[in-house]
Amino acid sequence: MDREKGNYLGDGCYTALAYTVLTHDASMLKKLVDDSIRSRFVNRGLMTCAACSFMQEIAEYPLMLHYMLYSYYRFSGDREYLEKHYDALCDILDFYRESYAEDDGLLNNLDKWCVVEWPSEYRDGYDVDVTEGKVCTTKHNAINAHYIGAVKYMNKIARVLGREDYCDENTLTQAYLNAFFDEQIGLFRDSVETKHISLVANVFPFMYGLFPSAESEKRMLDFVDEKGFSKVMLFGAYPLLAGLKRIGDKEKIYRFLSDEGAWKRMLREGATTTFEGWGKDSKHNASLFHLTLSYAALFLTDWE
């Protein structure tokens, strides 16, 4: 009884989307979204767990909703559901901007935990103190990549609904590049206070199309090959695969899906359901029935 008490929003975004695409049943996805948005009465930035009383806030989870709902719309054509939650989606971004944005529009001093990647051993030395329960006073990469990604998908949703863009995503993207992109190396640094470049700090901007050129995206994929796909885990593998889907590189998608250290390792260890990691020893209390990594199925389909 020391494990999850409710539906984790971040995990659930990818799991519910995969379930919807595979079954054409959106009821679980809609319940996750409805329950999560209902938690606004506790905090405008939403709670981490839906439909329970567990009081936890994880910074990037609410910012995944915008991507998920736009992806759901692309799959289903359900414009009414976008309309239903349009105001709430805008308000989430309003909350982040009002609470944490600095003069350049980027977020800092978050009092919500930014998990970045989990388990923490898979952060590739991400050089930022993101200790849970502590205000992070370092302007850092991961949360801002998610924030700009959410803004970009909010703008896409606005255009579907015939509304004006939520805000100027290009100005935010340029501020992000100014803060984190290392021109000489061609990759993103972890924060404004370090020269360290981690794998996980580059998969999020890859997913959201924040690299300044195709050449720098190629440099990033070379970096993945240097490090190895299985060096990312629950929250890093998805954006890497989604970025490859965005640029249409099916060959690399299938190569990473069949990486010997990833899903194939689960199978070698006797998995009949997805684990909470690439292997039984990936986490001290790794669940052997944990649905997050079921999102691999999304990259074996032709969904948009």
C-alpha positions as CSV (number, residue, x, y, z in Angstrom):
1,M,0.0,0.0,0.0
2,D,3.0,2.3,-0.4
3,R,2.4,2.8,-4.1
4,E,0.0,4.8,-6.3
5,K,-3.4,5.8,-4.8
6,G,-4.8,7.3,-7.9
7,N,-4.3,8.0,-11.6
8,Y,-1.0,9.8,-12.2
9,L,-1.6,12.5,-14.8
10,G,1.9,12.3,-16.4
11,D,1.9,8.5,-16.7
12,G,-1.8,8.5,-17.6
13,C,-1.4,10.9,-20.5
14,Y,0.7,8.4,-22.5
15,T,-1.1,5.3,-21.3
16,A,-4.6,6.7,-21.9
17,L,-3.6,7.9,-25.4
18,A,-2.2,4.4,-26.2
19,Y,-5.4,2.7,-25.0
20,T,-7.6,5.1,-27.0
21,V,-5.7,4.5,-30.2
22,L,-5.6,0.8,-29.8
23,T,-9.2,0.3,-28.8
24,H,-11.0,3.4,-30.2
25,D,-12.5,3.8,-26.7
26,A,-11.7,7.2,-25.3
27,S,-13.6,6.8,-22.0
28,M,-10.5,6.2,-19.9
29,L,-8.7,9.2,-21.5
30,K,-11.7,11.5,-21.0
31,K,-12.0,10.4,-17.3
32,L,-8.3,11.1,-16.7
33,V,-8.7,14.6,-18.3
34,D,-12.0,15.4,-16.6
35,D,-10.8,14.3,-13.2
36,S,-7.5,16.1,-13.5
37,I,-9.0,19.4,-14.6
38,R,-11.6,19.0,-11.8
39,S,-8.7,19.2,-9.3
40,R,-8.3,23.0,-10.2
41,F,-10.4,23.7,-7.1
42,V,-7.3,22.6,-5.1
43,N,-4.7,24.3,-7.3
44,R,-5.0,26.1,-10.7
45,G,-1.9,24.1,-11.7
46,L,-3.7,20.8,-11.1
47,M,-2.9,17.9,-8.8
48,T,-0.6,15.1,-9.8
49,C,-3.1,12.3,-9.0
50,A,-6.6,12.2,-10.3
51,A,-9.7,11.0,-8.4
52,C,-8.0,10.6,-5.0
53,S,-6.9,12.7,-2.0
54,F,-3.1,12.3,-2.5
55,M,-1.7,15.8,-2.2
56,Q,1.2,16.0,-4.7
57,E,2.1,18.4,-7.5
58,I,4.5,17.6,-10.3
59,A,5.4,20.6,-12.5
60,E,5.5,19.1,-16.0
61,Y,2.4,16.8,-15.7
62,P,-0.3,19.4,-16.4
63,L,1.7,20.7,-19.3
64,M,1.4,17.2,-21.0
65,L,-2.3,17.7,-21.3
66,H,-2.1,20.1,-24.3
67,Y,-0.1,17.6,-26.3
68,M,-2.3,14.7,-25.4
69,L,-5.6,16.4,-26.2
70,Y,-4.3,17.7,-29.6
71,S,-3.1,14.2,-30.4
72,Y,-6.5,12.8,-29.4
73,Y,-8.2,15.3,-31.6
74,R,-5.9,14.3,-34.6
75,F,-6.9,10.7,-34.0
76,S,-10.6,11.2,-33.3
77,G,-11.7,14.5,-34.9
78,D,-13.6,15.2,-31.6
79,R,-13.6,19.0,-31.8
80,E,-16.3,19.3,-29.1
81,Y,-14.0,17.8,-26.5
82,L,-11.3,20.4,-27.3
83,E,-14.0,23.1,-27.0
84,K,-15.1,21.7,-23.6
85,H,-11.7,22.1,-22.0
86,Y,-10.4,25.1,-24.0
87,D,-10.8,27.6,-21.1
88,A,-9.2,25.2,-18.6
89,L,-6.2,24.5,-20.8
90,C,-5.6,28.2,-21.2
91,D,-6.0,28.8,-17.5
92,I,-3.3,26.2,-16.7
93,L,-0.9,28.1,-18.9
94,D,-2.0,31.4,-17.4
95,F,-1.3,30.0,-13.9
96,Y,2.3,29.0,-14.9
97,R,2.9,32.3,-16.6
98,E,1.6,34.4,-13.7
99,S,3.3,32.3,-11.0
100,Y,6.7,31.5,-12.5
101,A,7.5,33.4,-15.7
102,E,10.4,35.8,-15.6
103,D,11.0,38.8,-17.9
104,D,12.0,36.6,-20.9
105,G,8.9,34.5,-20.5
106,L,10.7,31.4,-19.2
107,L,9.7,29.7,-16.0
108,N,11.8,29.7,-12.8
109,N,11.5,29.3,-9.0
110,L,9.0,26.5,-9.3
111,D,7.6,25.3,-6.0
112,K,6.2,22.2,-7.8
113,W,8.5,19.2,-8.1
114,C,9.9,18.8,-11.6
115,V,10.6,15.1,-11.9
116,V,12.5,15.4,-15.3
117,E,13.0,11.7,-15.6
118,W,12.2,8.7,-13.4
119,P,13.9,6.8,-11.8
120,S,16.3,9.6,-11.1
121,E,19.3,7.4,-12.1
122,Y,18.1,7.9,-15.7
123,R,18.5,11.7,-15.7
124,D,22.1,11.3,-17.1
125,G,23.5,13.6,-14.5
126,Y,21.0,16.4,-15.2
127,D,22.8,19.2,-13.4
128,V,20.0,20.8,-11.5
129,D,18.8,20.3,-8.0
130,V,15.2,19.2,-8.5
131,T,14.7,17.7,-5.0
132,E,11.0,17.1,-4.2
133,G,9.6,19.6,-1.7
134,K,12.3,22.2,-2.4
135,V,11.8,25.4,-4.6
136,C,14.1,25.0,-7.6
137,T,15.8,28.4,-8.0
138,T,17.7,27.4,-11.1
139,K,16.2,28.3,-14.5
140,H,16.4,24.9,-16.2
141,N,15.7,23.2,-19.4
142,A,13.2,20.4,-18.9
143,I,10.3,22.4,-17.4
144,N,10.7,25.2,-20.0
145,A,10.7,22.7,-22.9
146,H,7.4,21.2,-21.6
147,Y,6.0,24.7,-21.1
148,I,6.8,25.9,-24.6
149,G,5.6,22.6,-26.0
150,A,2.3,23.2,-24.2
151,V,2.0,26.7,-25.6
152,K,2.7,25.3,-29.1
153,Y,-0.1,22.7,-28.8
154,M,-2.4,25.3,-27.2
155,N,-2.0,27.4,-30.3
156,K,-2.7,24.4,-32.5
157,I,-5.9,23.8,-30.5
158,A,-6.9,27.4,-30.8
159,R,-6.5,27.2,-34.6
160,V,-8.7,24.1,-34.8
161,L,-11.4,26.0,-32.9
162,G,-11.0,29.1,-35.0
163,R,-9.6,31.2,-32.3
164,E,-6.5,33.5,-32.1
165,D,-3.2,31.9,-30.9
166,Y,-2.8,31.7,-27.2
167,C,0.5,33.6,-27.4
168,D,3.6,34.1,-29.5
169,E,5.4,30.8,-29.3
170,N,8.3,32.0,-31.5
171,T,9.4,34.6,-28.9
172,L,9.3,32.0,-26.2
173,T,11.3,29.6,-28.4
174,Q,14.0,32.2,-29.0
175,A,14.3,32.9,-25.3
176,Y,14.7,29.1,-24.7
177,L,17.4,28.9,-27.3
178,N,19.2,31.9,-25.8
179,A,19.1,30.4,-22.4
180,F,20.0,26.8,-23.1
181,F,21.4,26.1,-26.6
182,D,25.1,25.6,-26.9
183,E,25.9,26.9,-30.4
184,Q,29.4,25.3,-30.5
185,I,28.2,21.8,-29.5
186,G,24.8,22.0,-31.1
187,L,22.9,20.6,-28.1
188,F,21.0,22.0,-25.2
189,R,22.5,22.5,-21.7
190,D,20.7,21.5,-18.6
191,S,20.3,25.0,-17.1
192,V,21.5,28.6,-17.4
193,E,24.0,27.8,-14.6
194,T,25.9,24.8,-16.1
195,K,27.7,23.7,-19.2
196,H,26.5,20.1,-18.6
197,I,24.6,18.5,-21.5
198,S,22.5,15.5,-20.6
199,L,20.6,13.2,-22.9
200,V,17.3,13.9,-21.1
201,A,17.7,17.7,-21.6
202,N,17.7,17.2,-25.3
203,V,14.8,14.7,-25.9
204,F,12.1,17.2,-24.8
205,P,13.1,20.0,-27.2
206,F,13.4,17.3,-29.9
207,M,9.8,16.2,-29.3
208,Y,8.5,19.8,-29.4
209,G,10.5,20.9,-32.4
210,L,12.7,23.4,-30.5
211,F,16.0,22.6,-32.1
212,P,17.1,25.5,-34.4
213,S,17.9,23.3,-37.4
214,A,17.8,19.9,-39.0
215,E,21.6,19.7,-38.6
216,S,21.3,20.2,-34.8
217,E,18.6,17.5,-34.7
218,K,21.0,15.1,-36.4
219,R,23.6,16.0,-33.8
220,M,21.1,15.1,-31.1
221,L,20.4,11.7,-32.7
222,D,24.1,11.0,-32.9
223,F,24.2,11.9,-29.2
224,V,21.5,9.3,-28.6
225,D,23.5,6.7,-30.4
226,E,26.6,7.6,-28.3
227,K,24.6,7.3,-25.0
228,G,22.2,4.5,-26.0
229,F,18.5,4.5,-26.2
230,S,18.0,2.7,-22.9
231,K,19.7,5.5,-21.0
232,V,16.3,7.2,-20.9
233,M,13.3,5.7,-19.2
234,L,9.7,6.4,-18.4
235,F,9.5,10.1,-19.4
236,G,12.5,10.3,-21.8
237,A,11.8,7.5,-24.2
238,Y,8.4,8.8,-25.3
239,P,9.6,12.3,-26.4
240,L,12.5,10.7,-28.3
241,L,10.2,8.4,-30.2
242,A,7.7,11.2,-30.7
243,G,10.4,13.4,-32.1
244,L,11.4,10.7,-34.6
245,K,7.7,10.4,-35.6
246,R,7.6,14.2,-36.1
247,I,10.5,14.1,-38.6
248,G,9.3,10.8,-40.2
249,D,12.2,8.6,-39.3
250,K,10.5,5.2,-39.0
251,E,13.8,3.3,-39.3
252,K,15.1,4.8,-36.1
253,I,11.8,4.3,-34.3
254,Y,11.8,0.6,-35.1
255,R,15.5,0.4,-34.2
256,F,14.9,2.0,-30.8
257,L,11.8,-0.1,-30.1
258,S,13.8,-3.2,-30.6
259,D,16.8,-2.0,-28.5
260,E,18.1,-5.0,-26.5
261,G,18.2,-2.9,-23.3
262,A,14.6,-1.6,-23.5
263,W,11.3,-3.6,-24.2
264,K,13.2,-6.6,-25.3
265,R,14.9,-6.7,-21.9
266,M,11.5,-6.9,-20.2
267,L,10.7,-9.9,-22.4
268,R,13.9,-11.6,-21.6
269,E,13.1,-11.2,-17.9
270,G,9.7,-12.9,-18.4
271,A,7.4,-9.9,-18.7
272,T,3.8,-10.5,-19.6
273,T,2.9,-6.9,-18.9
274,T,5.1,-3.8,-19.1
275,F,7.4,-3.1,-16.1
276,E,8.1,0.2,-14.4
277,G,11.4,0.3,-16.1
278,W,13.5,-1.6,-18.6
279,G,14.2,-4.4,-16.1
280,K,13.3,-5.7,-12.7
281,D,16.3,-3.9,-11.1
282,S,15.6,-0.6,-12.7
283,K,14.0,0.8,-9.5
284,H,14.2,-0.5,-5.9
285,N,10.4,-1.0,-5.8
286,A,9.8,-1.5,-9.5
287,S,6.3,-2.6,-10.3
288,L,6.0,-5.5,-12.7
289,F,2.5,-4.4,-13.8
290,H,3.0,-0.7,-14.7
291,L,1.3,0.6,-17.8
292,T,3.3,3.7,-18.7
293,L,5.8,2.0,-21.1
294,S,2.8,0.5,-22.9
295,Y,3.1,3.6,-25.0
296,A,5.4,1.7,-27.3
297,A,2.2,0.6,-29.1
298,L,1.6,4.1,-30.3
299,F,4.8,3.9,-32.5
300,L,3.7,0.7,-34.1
301,T,0.5,2.2,-35.4
302,D,-0.3,4.8,-38.1
303,W,-2.0,7.3,-35.7
304,E,-1.3,11.0,-36.3
